[in-house]
Amino acid sequence: MDRSALADFLRRHRETLQPADVGLPAGARRRAAGLRREEVALLAAMSADYYTRLEQRRGPQPSEQMLDSLARALRLSADERDYLYRVAGHNPPDRLSGGAHVPPALQRVLDRLEDTPALVLSNTGETLVQNRMAVALLGDRSGYTGLERSEYYRWFTQPETARAMYPEEDRDRQSRAQVASLRDAYGMLGARSRAGELVRALLRESPEFAQLWERHEVARRFEDHKTLVHPELGAIELDCQALFTEDQSQCLLVLTASPRTEAAEKLALLSVLGTQSFA
């Protein structure tokens, strides 16, 4: 780990960003260029003290998960993300393996979606980043680790919680869609990839998955109409639109409601109250 190179790299990229570049309000007059350290820490979901120590060349070696968060917070390109990994003493992840790095252009689109739920998913079903509305609707998905980061894995191994937002009559259709999407990723990435690891684990742990896997259905969903059941607002009918990156490794999923409907009113209420209790 090259602490000096890491510190200088982080500081330089922090200073080139403005609050508007990352979806933050400008706030009071700034004495120095760029983002504040505490703003980068907020965007990367880490403590301000931890980030400050990295810039001061006295921090511990960041984990790969922490580096992913920093790359997203600083809007790094794929090449810049790889450099960050190397100076921090890690091998860069394979760019075709469904990695967690969100391209800056895709991140900018997400930053501008403030009034409707939106999130970026990898082709292995991992939530890479959510906007405020997606957290309010779907819950915060940033705390999962290992195979549990994948929605496909949670759907079949934790059905009581993973399927709670779907009406019971729609769960079989969603199960087939989950398997078909994972098979598409498996075909693209190969048996030794993250997708292959998920398939092997699910074949061992879920008879339901094994049965559906034998159907050899393959599909990548671009749009869908579904009903989600919010624990406090109840059923919400939403249209889902998926916008894929050029290499098909990630998609931006946007959930919208038809204008002047009950669902639109519920999303508007969700926008105002966020994750607060509705009681």
C-alpha positions as CSV (number, residue, x, y, z in Angstrom):
1,M,0.0,0.0,0.0
2,D,1.4,3.4,-1.0
3,R,-0.1,5.7,1.6
4,S,1.4,8.8,0.0
5,A,0.0,8.1,-3.5
6,L,-3.4,7.1,-2.1
7,A,-3.6,10.3,0.0
8,D,-2.6,12.6,-2.9
9,F,-5.0,10.8,-5.3
10,L,-8.0,11.1,-2.9
11,R,-7.3,14.8,-2.2
12,R,-6.8,15.8,-5.8
13,H,-10.1,14.2,-6.9
14,R,-12.0,15.6,-4.0
15,E,-10.8,19.1,-4.9
16,T,-12.0,18.7,-8.5
17,L,-15.6,18.0,-7.5
18,Q,-18.3,20.5,-6.7
19,P,-21.4,19.7,-4.5
20,A,-23.6,19.9,-7.6
21,D,-21.5,17.2,-9.3
22,V,-22.5,14.7,-6.6
23,G,-26.1,15.8,-5.9
24,L,-25.3,17.8,-2.8
25,P,-26.5,21.4,-2.0
26,A,-23.8,24.0,-2.3
27,G,-24.5,25.3,1.3
28,A,-22.6,28.2,2.8
29,R,-19.6,29.9,1.1
30,R,-16.6,27.7,0.8
31,R,-13.1,28.7,1.6
32,A,-11.4,25.9,-0.4
33,A,-12.1,24.4,-3.8
34,G,-14.0,21.1,-4.1
35,L,-15.9,18.9,-1.7
36,R,-15.2,18.9,2.0
37,R,-13.7,15.7,3.5
38,E,-16.9,15.1,5.5
39,E,-18.9,15.3,2.3
40,V,-16.8,12.6,0.7
41,A,-17.2,10.5,3.8
42,L,-20.9,10.9,3.8
43,L,-21.1,9.9,0.1
44,A,-18.9,6.8,0.8
45,A,-20.8,5.8,4.0
46,M,-17.7,6.0,6.2
47,S,-16.8,8.1,9.1
48,A,-15.2,11.5,8.5
49,D,-12.3,10.6,10.8
50,Y,-11.5,7.5,8.8
51,Y,-11.5,9.4,5.5
52,T,-9.4,12.2,7.0
53,R,-6.8,9.7,8.2
54,L,-6.5,8.3,4.6
55,E,-5.8,11.8,3.2
56,Q,-3.3,12.4,6.0
57,R,-1.3,9.3,5.1
58,R,-2.0,7.6,8.5
59,G,-5.0,5.4,7.8
60,P,-5.2,1.6,7.7
61,Q,-5.4,-0.2,4.4
62,P,-9.0,0.2,3.0
63,S,-11.0,-2.9,2.2
64,E,-12.1,-3.6,-1.4
65,Q,-15.7,-2.7,-0.3
66,M,-14.4,0.7,1.0
67,L,-12.5,1.4,-2.2
68,D,-15.7,0.7,-4.2
69,S,-17.5,3.2,-2.0
70,L,-14.8,5.8,-2.5
71,A,-14.7,5.3,-6.3
72,R,-18.4,6.0,-6.4
73,A,-18.2,8.9,-4.1
74,L,-15.4,10.6,-6.1
75,R,-17.1,9.7,-9.5
76,L,-13.9,7.8,-10.7
77,S,-13.7,6.3,-14.2
78,A,-12.9,2.6,-14.5
79,D,-9.2,3.4,-15.1
80,E,-9.1,5.7,-12.1
81,R,-10.8,3.1,-10.0
82,D,-8.2,0.5,-11.0
83,Y,-5.4,2.9,-10.0
84,L,-7.1,3.5,-6.6
85,Y,-7.1,-0.2,-6.0
86,R,-3.4,-0.6,-6.9
87,V,-2.1,2.2,-4.7
88,A,-4.2,0.8,-1.8
89,G,-2.5,-2.6,-2.2
90,H,-5.3,-4.5,-3.9
91,N,-5.7,-6.1,-7.4
92,P,-8.4,-4.3,-9.4
93,P,-11.6,-6.3,-9.9
94,D,-12.3,-7.9,-13.3
95,R,-14.3,-5.3,-15.3
96,L,-16.4,-8.0,-16.9
97,S,-17.3,-9.9,-13.7
98,G,-20.2,-7.8,-12.6
99,G,-18.1,-5.5,-10.4
100,A,-19.4,-2.9,-8.1
101,H,-18.0,0.2,-9.8
102,V,-20.7,2.5,-11.2
103,P,-19.6,4.5,-14.2
104,P,-19.7,8.3,-13.5
105,A,-22.1,9.0,-16.3
106,L,-24.6,6.5,-14.9
107,Q,-24.1,7.9,-11.4
108,R,-24.9,11.4,-12.7
109,V,-28.2,10.2,-14.1
110,L,-29.1,8.6,-10.8
111,D,-28.1,11.8,-9.0
112,R,-30.7,13.7,-11.0
113,L,-33.6,11.3,-10.2
114,E,-34.8,12.8,-6.9
115,D,-38.6,12.3,-7.0
116,T,-38.8,8.6,-7.9
117,P,-37.1,5.5,-6.7
118,A,-34.0,4.5,-8.7
119,L,-31.1,2.2,-8.1
120,V,-28.1,0.7,-10.0
121,L,-27.9,-3.1,-10.1
122,S,-25.2,-5.4,-11.2
123,N,-26.0,-8.3,-13.6
124,T,-25.6,-10.6,-10.6
125,G,-28.4,-8.8,-8.7
126,E,-26.3,-6.7,-6.4
127,T,-27.6,-3.3,-5.5
128,L,-24.6,-1.0,-6.1
129,V,-26.2,2.3,-5.2
130,Q,-29.7,3.6,-4.3
131,N,-31.2,7.1,-4.3
132,R,-33.1,8.4,-1.3
133,M,-36.5,7.3,-2.7
134,A,-35.3,3.8,-3.4
135,V,-34.1,3.4,0.2
136,A,-37.5,4.7,1.5
137,L,-39.4,2.2,-0.7
138,L,-37.2,-0.9,-0.7
139,G,-35.1,-0.4,2.4
140,D,-31.3,0.2,2.7
141,R,-29.5,-2.6,0.8
142,S,-26.0,-1.4,1.5
143,G,-25.4,-3.5,4.6
144,Y,-25.4,-6.9,2.9
145,T,-22.1,-8.8,2.4
146,G,-20.9,-11.9,0.6
147,L,-23.5,-13.8,-1.5
148,E,-26.2,-12.0,0.4
149,R,-25.5,-8.9,-1.6
150,S,-27.3,-10.6,-4.5
151,E,-31.1,-10.2,-4.7
152,Y,-31.1,-13.6,-6.5
153,Y,-29.5,-15.3,-3.5
154,R,-31.7,-13.6,-0.9
155,W,-34.8,-14.4,-2.9
156,F,-34.3,-18.1,-2.6
157,T,-32.5,-18.4,0.7
158,Q,-34.4,-15.8,2.7
159,P,-37.9,-15.9,1.2
160,E,-39.7,-14.6,4.3
161,T,-38.0,-11.2,4.0
162,A,-36.9,-11.0,0.4
163,R,-40.4,-11.7,-1.0
164,A,-42.3,-9.7,1.6
165,M,-42.8,-6.7,-0.7
166,Y,-44.4,-8.8,-3.5
167,P,-48.0,-9.9,-3.4
168,E,-48.2,-13.7,-2.9
169,E,-49.9,-14.2,-6.3
170,D,-46.9,-12.6,-8.1
171,R,-44.1,-14.5,-6.4
172,D,-43.9,-17.5,-8.7
173,R,-43.5,-15.2,-11.7
174,Q,-40.8,-13.3,-9.9
175,S,-39.0,-16.5,-9.0
176,R,-38.9,-17.5,-12.7
177,A,-37.7,-14.0,-13.7
178,Q,-34.9,-14.1,-11.1
179,V,-33.6,-17.4,-12.4
180,A,-33.9,-16.4,-16.0
181,S,-31.9,-13.2,-15.3
182,L,-29.2,-15.1,-13.4
183,R,-28.9,-17.6,-16.3
184,D,-28.4,-14.7,-18.7
185,A,-25.5,-13.4,-16.4
186,Y,-24.1,-16.9,-16.1
187,G,-24.0,-17.3,-19.9
188,M,-22.2,-14.0,-20.3
189,L,-19.7,-14.3,-17.4
190,G,-19.0,-18.0,-17.3
191,A,-18.9,-20.7,-14.6
192,R,-15.9,-19.2,-12.8
193,S,-17.5,-15.9,-12.3
194,R,-19.6,-14.4,-9.5
195,A,-22.7,-15.6,-11.4
196,G,-21.2,-19.2,-11.4
197,E,-20.6,-18.9,-7.6
198,L,-24.2,-17.9,-7.1
199,V,-25.5,-20.7,-9.2
200,R,-23.5,-23.4,-7.4
201,A,-24.5,-22.0,-4.0
202,L,-28.2,-21.9,-4.9
203,L,-28.2,-25.3,-6.4
204,R,-27.0,-26.6,-3.1
205,E,-29.3,-24.5,-0.9
206,S,-32.6,-24.1,-2.7
207,P,-34.6,-27.0,-4.2
208,E,-36.9,-24.4,-5.7
209,F,-34.0,-22.7,-7.5
210,A,-32.7,-26.1,-8.7
211,Q,-36.1,-27.0,-10.2
212,L,-36.4,-23.7,-12.0
213,W,-32.8,-23.8,-13.2
214,E,-33.6,-27.0,-15.1
215,R,-36.1,-25.1,-17.2
216,H,-33.2,-23.3,-19.0
217,E,-35.2,-20.0,-19.3
218,V,-33.1,-17.0,-20.2
219,A,-34.3,-13.4,-20.1
220,R,-33.1,-9.9,-19.4
221,R,-36.0,-7.7,-18.4
222,F,-36.1,-4.2,-19.8
223,E,-39.4,-3.2,-18.4
224,D,-42.1,-4.6,-16.1
225,H,-45.3,-3.6,-14.4
226,K,-45.5,-4.8,-10.8
227,T,-47.2,-4.2,-7.5
228,L,-44.9,-3.7,-4.4
229,V,-46.4,-3.8,-0.9
230,H,-44.9,-1.1,1.3
231,P,-45.1,-2.0,5.0
232,E,-46.9,1.3,5.8
233,L,-48.4,2.6,2.6
234,G,-49.7,-0.7,1.3
235,A,-49.8,-1.8,-2.3
236,I,-48.2,0.5,-4.9
237,E,-48.5,-0.2,-8.7
238,L,-45.3,0.8,-10.4
239,D,-43.7,0.7,-13.9
240,C,-40.1,-0.5,-13.9
241,Q,-37.7,0.5,-16.6
242,A,-34.2,-0.9,-16.8
243,L,-31.5,1.0,-18.7
244,F,-28.4,-1.1,-19.3
245,T,-24.8,0.0,-19.6
246,E,-23.0,-0.7,-22.9
247,D,-21.3,-3.8,-21.6
248,Q,-24.5,-5.1,-20.1
249,S,-22.9,-5.5,-16.7
250,Q,-25.1,-3.0,-14.9
251,C,-28.5,-1.4,-15.2
252,L,-30.2,1.6,-13.8
253,L,-33.7,0.6,-12.6
254,V,-36.2,3.4,-12.4
255,L,-39.6,2.9,-10.8
256,T,-42.4,5.3,-11.6
257,A,-46.2,5.6,-11.1
258,S,-48.7,6.7,-13.7
259,P,-49.7,10.4,-13.1
260,R,-52.7,11.3,-11.1
261,T,-53.1,7.8,-9.6
262,E,-53.2,6.5,-6.0
263,A,-49.7,5.1,-6.6
264,A,-48.4,8.5,-7.6
265,E,-49.9,10.0,-4.4
266,K,-48.2,7.3,-2.3
267,L,-44.8,8.0,-4.0
268,A,-45.3,11.7,-3.3
269,L,-45.9,11.0,0.4
270,L,-42.9,8.7,0.4
271,S,-40.8,11.5,-1.0
272,V,-41.8,13.9,1.8
273,L,-41.5,11.5,4.7
274,G,-38.6,9.3,3.4
275,T,-37.7,6.7,6.0
276,Q,-39.5,8.3,8.8
277,S,-42.3,6.4,10.6
278,F,-45.6,7.0,9.1
279,A,-47.4,6.6,12.4
